[in-house]
Amino acid sequence: MIQSEFGRHLELLRRRSGKSRYRLAQYTGLDQAYLLRLESGERSSPSRDVVIMLGLALAENVDSIGVHDIDELLLAAEFAPLKRRGERISR
């Protein structure tokens, strides 16, 4: 199976965060096998809530991952980025 853009982003951020799939599963409550399927592209289209939960878990206790990385993960999953306070979303 060809790795999706979302899967590539997720794996890259997970590695950059220094977290294993096991640790990420503990942070999020998601199954390790599900995380592997997301990264490999075998499973696609996670919900927006799952993507945000993954982004927050990856950023926890890691200075090198910020809100812009969560936005990139959301965009890779074909969701709108996070709205910032005072920011208007154009349609």
Jmol script that loads the backbone (N, CA, C; Angstrom):
load data "model"
ATOM      1  N   MET A   1       0.840  -1.181   0.000  1.00  0.00           N
ATOM      2  CA  MET A   1       0.000   0.000   0.000  1.00  0.00           C
ATOM      3  C   MET A   1       0.884   1.243   0.000  1.00  0.00           C
ATOM      4  N   ILE A   2       0.471   2.250  -0.750  1.00  0.00           N
ATOM      5  CA  ILE A   2       1.219   3.500  -0.842  1.00  0.00           C
ATOM      6  C   ILE A   2       0.849   4.386   0.334  1.00  0.00           C
ATOM      7  N   GLN A   3       1.861   4.922   0.981  1.00  0.00           N
ATOM      8  CA  GLN A   3       1.642   5.775   2.145  1.00  0.00           C
ATOM      9  C   GLN A   3       0.970   7.067   1.706  1.00  0.00           C
ATOM     10  N   SER A   4      -0.088   7.472   2.388  1.00  0.00           N
ATOM     11  CA  SER A   4      -0.813   8.694   2.077  1.00  0.00           C
ATOM     12  C   SER A   4      -0.043   9.913   2.564  1.00  0.00           C
ATOM     13  N   GLU A   5      -0.462  11.083   2.105  1.00  0.00           N
ATOM     14  CA  GLU A   5       0.170  12.317   2.585  1.00  0.00           C
ATOM     15  C   GLU A   5      -0.050  12.438   4.095  1.00  0.00           C
ATOM     16  N   PHE A   6      -1.248  12.107   4.554  1.00  0.00           N
ATOM     17  CA  PHE A   6      -1.521  12.152   5.992  1.00  0.00           C
ATOM     18  C   PHE A   6      -0.616  11.171   6.734  1.00  0.00           C
ATOM     19  N   GLY A   7      -0.488   9.957   6.212  1.00  0.00           N
ATOM     20  CA  GLY A   7       0.359   8.947   6.850  1.00  0.00           C
ATOM     21  C   GLY A   7       1.806   9.384   6.949  1.00  0.00           C
ATOM     22  N   ARG A   8       2.311  10.019   5.883  1.00  0.00           N
ATOM     23  CA  ARG A   8       3.690  10.525   5.893  1.00  0.00           C
ATOM     24  C   ARG A   8       3.853  11.606   6.961  1.00  0.00           C
ATOM     25  N   HIS A   9       2.895  12.544   7.014  1.00  0.00           N
ATOM     26  CA  HIS A   9       2.961  13.620   8.010  1.00  0.00           C
ATOM     27  C   HIS A   9       2.901  13.058   9.427  1.00  0.00           C
ATOM     28  N   LEU A  10       1.993  12.121   9.639  1.00  0.00           N
ATOM     29  CA  LEU A  10       1.841  11.540  10.966  1.00  0.00           C
ATOM     30  C   LEU A  10       3.126  10.839  11.402  1.00  0.00           C
ATOM     31  N   GLU A  11       3.690  10.033  10.521  1.00  0.00           N
ATOM     32  CA  GLU A  11       4.919   9.323  10.873  1.00  0.00           C
ATOM     33  C   GLU A  11       6.071  10.292  11.114  1.00  0.00           C
ATOM     34  N   LEU A  12       6.191  11.295  10.266  1.00  0.00           N
ATOM     35  CA  LEU A  12       7.260  12.296  10.428  1.00  0.00           C
ATOM     36  C   LEU A  12       7.138  13.011  11.770  1.00  0.00           C
ATOM     37  N   LEU A  13       5.932  13.463  12.105  1.00  0.00           N
ATOM     38  CA  LEU A  13       5.742  14.159  13.382  1.00  0.00           C
ATOM     39  C   LEU A  13       5.947  13.223  14.564  1.00  0.00           C
ATOM     40  N   ARG A  14       5.505  11.987  14.432  1.00  0.00           N
ATOM     41  CA  ARG A  14       5.693  11.032  15.527  1.00  0.00           C
ATOM     42  C   ARG A  14       7.174  10.802  15.776  1.00  0.00           C
ATOM     43  N   ARG A  15       7.932  10.630  14.720  1.00  0.00           N
ATOM     44  CA  ARG A  15       9.380  10.422  14.874  1.00  0.00           C
ATOM     45  C   ARG A  15      10.046  11.675  15.454  1.00  0.00           C
ATOM     46  N   ARG A  16       9.615  12.848  14.954  1.00  0.00           N
ATOM     47  CA  ARG A  16      10.188  14.110  15.447  1.00  0.00           C
ATOM     48  C   ARG A  16       9.865  14.333  16.922  1.00  0.00           C
ATOM     49  N   SER A  17       8.712  13.838  17.349  1.00  0.00           N
ATOM     50  CA  SER A  17       8.326  13.985  18.755  1.00  0.00           C
ATOM     51  C   SER A  17       9.082  13.018  19.661  1.00  0.00           C
ATOM     52  N   GLY A  18       9.697  11.992  19.043  1.00  0.00           N
ATOM     53  CA  GLY A  18      10.411  10.990  19.826  1.00  0.00           C
ATOM     54  C   GLY A  18       9.494   9.966  20.464  1.00  0.00           C
ATOM     55  N   LYS A  19       8.238   9.944  20.022  1.00  0.00           N
ATOM     56  CA  LYS A  19       7.276   9.010  20.596  1.00  0.00           C
ATOM     57  C   LYS A  19       7.133   7.769  19.716  1.00  0.00           C
ATOM     58  N   SER A  20       7.052   6.633  20.343  1.00  0.00           N
ATOM     59  CA  SER A  20       6.771   5.387  19.615  1.00  0.00           C
ATOM     60  C   SER A  20       5.274   5.303  19.358  1.00  0.00           C
ATOM     61  N   ARG A  21       4.865   4.386  18.497  1.00  0.00           N
ATOM     62  CA  ARG A  21       3.434   4.157  18.304  1.00  0.00           C
ATOM     63  C   ARG A  21       2.784   3.722  19.617  1.00  0.00           C
ATOM     64  N   TYR A  22       3.510   2.921  20.382  1.00  0.00           N
ATOM     65  CA  TYR A  22       3.002   2.469  21.679  1.00  0.00           C
ATOM     66  C   TYR A  22       2.724   3.664  22.585  1.00  0.00           C
ATOM     67  N   ARG A  23       3.676   4.592  22.682  1.00  0.00           N
ATOM     68  CA  ARG A  23       3.517   5.770  23.534  1.00  0.00           C
ATOM     69  C   ARG A  23       2.384   6.660  23.016  1.00  0.00           C
ATOM     70  N   LEU A  24       2.307   6.835  21.700  1.00  0.00           N
ATOM     71  CA  LEU A  24       1.244   7.649  21.116  1.00  0.00           C
ATOM     72  C   LEU A  24      -0.118   7.008  21.389  1.00  0.00           C
ATOM     73  N   ALA A  25      -0.180   5.699  21.320  1.00  0.00           N
ATOM     74  CA  ALA A  25      -1.422   4.989  21.638  1.00  0.00           C
ATOM     75  C   ALA A  25      -1.812   5.234  23.091  1.00  0.00           C
ATOM     76  N   GLN A  26      -0.840   5.246  23.988  1.00  0.00           N
ATOM     77  CA  GLN A  26      -1.123   5.517  25.399  1.00  0.00           C
ATOM     78  C   GLN A  26      -1.642   6.944  25.601  1.00  0.00           C
ATOM     79  N   TYR A  27      -1.042   7.914  24.916  1.00  0.00           N
ATOM     80  CA  TYR A  27      -1.460   9.308  25.038  1.00  0.00           C
ATOM     81  C   TYR A  27      -2.887   9.516  24.519  1.00  0.00           C
ATOM     82  N   THR A  28      -3.232   8.828  23.417  1.00  0.00           N
ATOM     83  CA  THR A  28      -4.499   9.094  22.733  1.00  0.00           C
ATOM     84  C   THR A  28      -5.614   8.112  23.064  1.00  0.00           C
ATOM     85  N   GLY A  29      -5.258   6.931  23.527  1.00  0.00           N
ATOM     86  CA  GLY A  29      -6.269   5.899  23.738  1.00  0.00           C
ATOM     87  C   GLY A  29      -6.605   5.143  22.467  1.00  0.00           C
ATOM     88  N   LEU A  30      -5.879   5.447  21.390  1.00  0.00           N
ATOM     89  CA  LEU A  30      -6.083   4.738  20.121  1.00  0.00           C
ATOM     90  C   LEU A  30      -5.261   3.461  20.118  1.00  0.00           C
ATOM     91  N   ASP A  31      -5.640   2.534  19.285  1.00  0.00           N
ATOM     92  CA  ASP A  31      -4.949   1.256  19.174  1.00  0.00           C
ATOM     93  C   ASP A  31      -3.666   1.418  18.350  1.00  0.00           C
ATOM     94  N   GLN A  32      -2.599   0.750  18.767  1.00  0.00           N
ATOM     95  CA  GLN A  32      -1.324   0.801  18.021  1.00  0.00           C
ATOM     96  C   GLN A  32      -1.497   0.336  16.582  1.00  0.00           C
ATOM     97  N   ALA A  33      -2.289  -0.706  16.392  1.00  0.00           N
ATOM     98  CA  ALA A  33      -2.511  -1.234  15.037  1.00  0.00           C
ATOM     99  C   ALA A  33      -3.210  -0.191  14.163  1.00  0.00           C
ATOM    100  N   TYR A  34      -4.135   0.554  14.746  1.00  0.00           N
ATOM    101  CA  TYR A  34      -4.816   1.622  14.008  1.00  0.00           C
ATOM    102  C   TYR A  34      -3.820   2.702  13.605  1.00  0.00           C
ATOM    103  N   LEU A  35      -2.928   3.064  14.518  1.00  0.00           N
ATOM    104  CA  LEU A  35      -1.905   4.065  14.204  1.00  0.00           C
ATOM    105  C   LEU A  35      -0.997   3.587  13.072  1.00  0.00           C
ATOM    106  N   LEU A  36      -0.617   2.318  13.107  1.00  0.00           N
ATOM    107  CA  LEU A  36       0.199   1.754  12.034  1.00  0.00           C
ATOM    108  C   LEU A  36      -0.547   1.811  10.703  1.00  0.00           C
ATOM    109  N   ARG A  37      -1.826   1.475  10.717  1.00  0.00           N
ATOM    110  CA  ARG A  37      -2.616   1.521   9.476  1.00  0.00           C
ATOM    111  C   ARG A  37      -2.755   2.949   8.963  1.00  0.00           C
ATOM    112  N   LEU A  38      -2.877   3.924   9.871  1.00  0.00           N
ATOM    113  CA  LEU A  38      -2.924   5.324   9.434  1.00  0.00           C
ATOM    114  C   LEU A  38      -1.606   5.732   8.784  1.00  0.00           C
ATOM    115  N   GLU A  39      -0.498   5.394   9.431  1.00  0.00           N
ATOM    116  CA  GLU A  39       0.818   5.769   8.904  1.00  0.00           C
ATOM    117  C   GLU A  39       1.110   5.089   7.573  1.00  0.00           C
ATOM    118  N   SER A  40       0.711   3.848   7.424  1.00  0.00           N
ATOM    119  CA  SER A  40       1.024   3.097   6.203  1.00  0.00           C
ATOM    120  C   SER A  40       0.102   3.463   5.043  1.00  0.00           C
ATOM    121  N   GLY A  41      -1.022   4.123   5.343  1.00  0.00           N
ATOM    122  CA  GLY A  41      -1.981   4.456   4.292  1.00  0.00           C
ATOM    123  C   GLY A  41      -3.033   3.385   4.106  1.00  0.00           C
ATOM    124  N   GLU A  42      -2.927   2.296   4.871  1.00  0.00           N
ATOM    125  CA  GLU A  42      -3.925   1.224   4.791  1.00  0.00           C
ATOM    126  C   GLU A  42      -5.280   1.730   5.280  1.00  0.00           C
ATOM    127  N   ARG A  43      -5.233   2.635   6.223  1.00  0.00           N
ATOM    128  CA  ARG A  43      -6.458   3.242   6.757  1.00  0.00           C
ATOM    129  C   ARG A  43      -6.367   4.734   6.499  1.00  0.00           C
ATOM    130  N   SER A  44      -7.414   5.307   5.949  1.00  0.00           N
ATOM    131  CA  SER A  44      -7.397   6.748   5.694  1.00  0.00           C
ATOM    132  C   SER A  44      -8.653   7.375   6.293  1.00  0.00           C
ATOM    133  N   SER A  45      -8.741   8.639   6.159  1.00  0.00           N
ATOM    134  CA  SER A  45      -9.892   9.416   6.596  1.00  0.00           C
ATOM    135  C   SER A  45     -10.205   9.325   8.084  1.00  0.00           C
ATOM    136  N   PRO A  46      -9.234   9.616   8.934  1.00  0.00           N
ATOM    137  CA  PRO A  46      -9.573   9.709  10.355  1.00  0.00           C
ATOM    138  C   PRO A  46     -10.467  10.935  10.553  1.00  0.00           C
ATOM    139  N   SER A  47     -11.222  10.951  11.606  1.00  0.00           N
ATOM    140  CA  SER A  47     -12.084  12.107  11.875  1.00  0.00           C
ATOM    141  C   SER A  47     -11.218  13.305  12.280  1.00  0.00           C
ATOM    142  N   ARG A  48     -11.797  14.482  12.178  1.00  0.00           N
ATOM    143  CA  ARG A  48     -11.088  15.700  12.584  1.00  0.00           C
ATOM    144  C   ARG A  48     -10.696  15.615  14.056  1.00  0.00           C
ATOM    145  N   ASP A  49     -11.585  15.079  14.883  1.00  0.00           N
ATOM    146  CA  ASP A  49     -11.281  14.939  16.310  1.00  0.00           C
ATOM    147  C   ASP A  49     -10.060  14.050  16.532  1.00  0.00           C
ATOM    148  N   VAL A  50      -9.957  12.960  15.782  1.00  0.00           N
ATOM    149  CA  VAL A  50      -8.807  12.058  15.918  1.00  0.00           C
ATOM    150  C   VAL A  50      -7.534  12.772  15.491  1.00  0.00           C
ATOM    151  N   VAL A  51      -7.595  13.524  14.399  1.00  0.00           N
ATOM    152  CA  VAL A  51      -6.408  14.244  13.919  1.00  0.00           C
ATOM    153  C   VAL A  51      -5.949  15.269  14.957  1.00  0.00           C
ATOM    154  N   ILE A  52      -6.886  16.008  15.541  1.00  0.00           N
ATOM    155  CA  ILE A  52      -6.527  16.997  16.566  1.00  0.00           C
ATOM    156  C   ILE A  52      -5.955  16.298  17.789  1.00  0.00           C
ATOM    157  N   MET A  53      -6.580  15.196  18.197  1.00  0.00           N
ATOM    158  CA  MET A  53      -6.091  14.442  19.352  1.00  0.00           C
ATOM    159  C   MET A  53      -4.665  13.953  19.099  1.00  0.00           C
ATOM    160  N   LEU A  54      -4.388  13.450  17.895  1.00  0.00           N
ATOM    161  CA  LEU A  54      -3.035  13.005  17.555  1.00  0.00           C
ATOM    162  C   LEU A  54      -2.054  14.176  17.594  1.00  0.00           C
ATOM    163  N   GLY A  55      -2.454  15.301  17.013  1.00  0.00           N
ATOM    164  CA  GLY A  55      -1.581  16.474  17.002  1.00  0.00           C
ATOM    165  C   GLY A  55      -1.237  16.960  18.399  1.00  0.00           C
ATOM    166  N   LEU A  56      -2.238  17.007  19.264  1.00  0.00           N
ATOM    167  CA  LEU A  56      -1.998  17.447  20.638  1.00  0.00           C
ATOM    168  C   LEU A  56      -1.105  16.466  21.389  1.00  0.00           C
ATOM    169  N   ALA A  57      -1.332  15.178  21.182  1.00  0.00           N
ATOM    170  CA  ALA A  57      -0.511  14.157  21.843  1.00  0.00           C
ATOM    171  C   ALA A  57       0.932  14.227  21.352  1.00  0.00           C
ATOM    172  N   LEU A  58       1.125  14.478  20.066  1.00  0.00           N
ATOM    173  CA  LEU A  58       2.480  14.584  19.525  1.00  0.00           C
ATOM    174  C   LEU A  58       3.197  15.817  20.058  1.00  0.00           C
ATOM    175  N   ALA A  59       2.461  16.887  20.277  1.00  0.00           N
ATOM    176  CA  ALA A  59       3.061  18.140  20.736  1.00  0.00           C
ATOM    177  C   ALA A  59       3.325  18.153  22.239  1.00  0.00           C
ATOM    178  N   GLU A  60       2.673  17.258  22.975  1.00  0.00           N
ATOM    179  CA  GLU A  60       2.813  17.260  24.434  1.00  0.00           C
ATOM    180  C   GLU A  60       4.256  16.991  24.854  1.00  0.00           C
ATOM    181  N   ASN A  61       4.794  17.898  25.656  1.00  0.00           N
ATOM    182  CA  ASN A  61       6.165  17.807  26.183  1.00  0.00           C
ATOM    183  C   ASN A  61       7.245  17.823  25.102  1.00  0.00           C
ATOM    184  N   VAL A  62       6.932  18.403  23.943  1.00  0.00           N
ATOM    185  CA  VAL A  62       7.889  18.467  22.832  1.00  0.00           C
ATOM    186  C   VAL A  62       7.930  19.905  22.318  1.00  0.00           C
ATOM    187  N   ASP A  63       9.071  20.552  22.429  1.00  0.00           N
ATOM    188  CA  ASP A  63       9.206  21.937  21.980  1.00  0.00           C
ATOM    189  C   ASP A  63       9.240  22.075  20.460  1.00  0.00           C
ATOM    190  N   SER A  64       9.634  21.019  19.756  1.00  0.00           N
ATOM    191  CA  SER A  64       9.825  21.120  18.312  1.00  0.00           C
ATOM    192  C   SER A  64       8.538  20.944  17.510  1.00  0.00           C
ATOM    193  N   ILE A  65       7.429  20.671  18.177  1.00  0.00           N
ATOM    194  CA  ILE A  65       6.157  20.508  17.473  1.00  0.00           C
ATOM    195  C   ILE A  65       5.179  21.532  18.027  1.00  0.00           C
ATOM    196  N   GLY A  66       4.601  22.324  17.116  1.00  0.00           N
ATOM    197  CA  GLY A  66       3.694  23.388  17.532  1.00  0.00           C
ATOM    198  C   GLY A  66       2.388  23.359  16.768  1.00  0.00           C
ATOM    199  N   VAL A  67       1.627  24.410  16.943  1.00  0.00           N
ATOM    200  CA  VAL A  67       0.308  24.487  16.331  1.00  0.00           C
ATOM    201  C   VAL A  67       0.385  24.433  14.805  1.00  0.00           C
ATOM    202  N   HIS A  68       1.438  24.988  14.220  1.00  0.00           N
ATOM    203  CA  HIS A  68       1.587  24.933  12.765  1.00  0.00           C
ATOM    204  C   HIS A  68       1.716  23.482  12.276  1.00  0.00           C
ATOM    205  N   ASP A  69       2.321  22.619  13.078  1.00  0.00           N
ATOM    206  CA  ASP A  69       2.444  21.209  12.714  1.00  0.00           C
ATOM    207  C   ASP A  69       1.078  20.506  12.787  1.00  0.00           C
ATOM    208  N   ILE A  70       0.282  20.884  13.780  1.00  0.00           N
ATOM    209  CA  ILE A  70      -1.073  20.329  13.877  1.00  0.00           C
ATOM    210  C   ILE A  70      -1.892  20.782  12.673  1.00  0.00           C
ATOM    211  N   ASP A  71      -1.724  22.053  12.271  1.00  0.00           N
ATOM    212  CA  ASP A  71      -2.400  22.552  11.064  1.00  0.00           C
ATOM    213  C   ASP A  71      -2.002  21.738   9.834  1.00  0.00           C
ATOM    214  N   GLU A  72      -0.713  21.445   9.689  1.00  0.00           N
ATOM    215  CA  GLU A  72      -0.242  20.654   8.547  1.00  0.00           C
ATOM    216  C   GLU A  72      -0.861  19.253   8.564  1.00  0.00           C
ATOM    217  N   LEU A  73      -0.981  18.671   9.734  1.00  0.00           N
ATOM    218  CA  LEU A  73      -1.596  17.350   9.868  1.00  0.00           C
ATOM    219  C   LEU A  73      -3.076  17.421   9.473  1.00  0.00           C
ATOM    220  N   LEU A  74      -3.765  18.468   9.920  1.00  0.00           N
ATOM    221  CA  LEU A  74      -5.171  18.653   9.541  1.00  0.00           C
ATOM    222  C   LEU A  74      -5.317  18.834   8.034  1.00  0.00           C
ATOM    223  N   LEU A  75      -4.457  19.649   7.447  1.00  0.00           N
ATOM    224  CA  LEU A  75      -4.516  19.875   6.001  1.00  0.00           C
ATOM    225  C   LEU A  75      -4.233  18.594   5.221  1.00  0.00           C
ATOM    226  N   ALA A  76      -3.296  17.785   5.711  1.00  0.00           N
ATOM    227  CA  ALA A  76      -2.974  16.518   5.045  1.00  0.00           C
ATOM    228  C   ALA A  76      -4.155  15.553   5.093  1.00  0.00           C
ATOM    229  N   ALA A  77      -4.997  15.688   6.132  1.00  0.00           N
ATOM    230  CA  ALA A  77      -6.201  14.851   6.254  1.00  0.00           C
ATOM    231  C   ALA A  77      -7.402  15.511   5.570  1.00  0.00           C
ATOM    232  N   GLU A  78      -7.143  16.646   4.892  1.00  0.00           N
ATOM    233  CA  GLU A  78      -8.149  17.380   4.135  1.00  0.00           C
ATOM    234  C   GLU A  78      -9.190  18.058   5.017  1.00  0.00           C
ATOM    235  N   PHE A  79      -8.727  18.572   6.165  1.00  0.00           N
ATOM    236  CA  PHE A  79      -9.557  19.380   7.045  1.00  0.00           C
ATOM    237  C   PHE A  79      -9.001  20.792   7.081  1.00  0.00           C
ATOM    238  N   ALA A  80      -9.838  21.737   7.480  1.00  0.00           N
ATOM    239  CA  ALA A  80      -9.388  23.114   7.634  1.00  0.00           C
ATOM    240  C   ALA A  80      -8.446  23.199   8.830  1.00  0.00           C
ATOM    241  N   PRO A  81      -7.496  24.133   8.780  1.00  0.00           N
ATOM    242  CA  PRO A  81      -6.588  24.305   9.925  1.00  0.00           C
ATOM    243  C   PRO A  81      -7.348  24.867  11.119  1.00  0.00           C
ATOM    244  N   LEU A  82      -6.691  24.857  12.266  1.00  0.00           N
ATOM    245  CA  LEU A  82      -7.277  25.410  13.483  1.00  0.00           C
ATOM    246  C   LEU A  82      -7.508  26.903  13.319  1.00  0.00           C
ATOM    247  N   LYS A  83      -8.600  27.393  13.856  1.00  0.00           N
ATOM    248  CA  LYS A  83      -8.893  28.823  13.804  1.00  0.00           C
ATOM    249  C   LYS A  83      -8.231  29.489  14.998  1.00  0.00           C
ATOM    250  N   ARG A  84      -7.559  30.581  14.761  1.00  0.00           N
ATOM    251  CA  ARG A  84      -6.917  31.340  15.827  1.00  0.00           C
ATOM    252  C   ARG A  84      -7.877  32.421  16.311  1.00  0.00           C
ATOM    253  N   ARG A  85      -7.754  32.794  17.530  1.00  0.00           N
ATOM    254  CA  ARG A  85      -8.589  33.842  18.088  1.00  0.00           C
ATOM    255  C   ARG A  85      -8.406  35.126  17.281  1.00  0.00           C
ATOM    256  N   GLY A  86      -9.510  35.718  16.882  1.00  0.00           N
ATOM    257  CA  GLY A  86      -9.467  36.953  16.109  1.00  0.00           C
ATOM    258  C   GLY A  86      -9.252  36.739  14.620  1.00  0.00           C
ATOM    259  N   GLU A  87      -9.054  35.510  14.202  1.00  0.00           N
ATOM    260  CA  GLU A  87      -8.816  35.206  12.784  1.00  0.00           C
ATOM    261  C   GLU A  87     -10.144  34.884  12.114  1.00  0.00           C
ATOM    262  N   ARG A  88     -10.351  35.434  10.947  1.00  0.00           N
ATOM    263  CA  ARG A  88     -11.559  35.149  10.192  1.00  0.00           C
ATOM    264  C   ARG A  88     -11.239  34.109   9.148  1.00  0.00           C
ATOM    265  N   ILE A  89     -12.132  33.178   8.960  1.00  0.00           N
ATOM    266  CA  ILE A  89     -11.944  32.140   7.941  1.00  0.00           C
ATOM    267  C   ILE A  89     -12.685  32.595   6.695  1.00  0.00           C
ATOM    268  N   SER A  90     -11.962  32.706   5.600  1.00  0.00           N
ATOM    269  CA  SER A  90     -12.593  33.110   4.338  1.00  0.00           C
ATOM    270  C   SER A  90     -13.117  31.891   3.592  1.00  0.00           C
ATOM    271  N   ARG A  91     -14.192  32.086   2.910  1.00  0.00           N
ATOM    272  CA  ARG A  91     -14.782  30.978   2.139  1.00  0.00           C
ATOM    273  C   ARG A  91     -14.818  31.298   0.689  1.00  0.00           C
TER     274      ARG A  91
END
end "model"
wireframe off; spacefill off
backbone 0.3
color backbone group
